[in-house]
Amino acid sequence: MISHFFFALSASEMGLSYTIQALIVISSIIFIIGFAKSSRENEYKKLMDSFIERKEESD
């Protein structure tokens, strides 16, 4: 597997089975997707809040 290029110890020496490796990879992907999604939503919320504030100030 390609993971042995990134570590000084192989995955089997660390006691990581293929199931655990797959779980780590899947969890990492879900975290990155969730972080990107929440960041986009927070940016949108800030933009809308600033737009509403400017509109209220001009009234």
Protein Blocks (a to p, Z undefined) as FASTA:
>chain_A
ZZlmmpmbdfklnopafklmmmmmmmmmmmmmmmmmmmmmmmmmmmmmmmmmmmmmmZZ
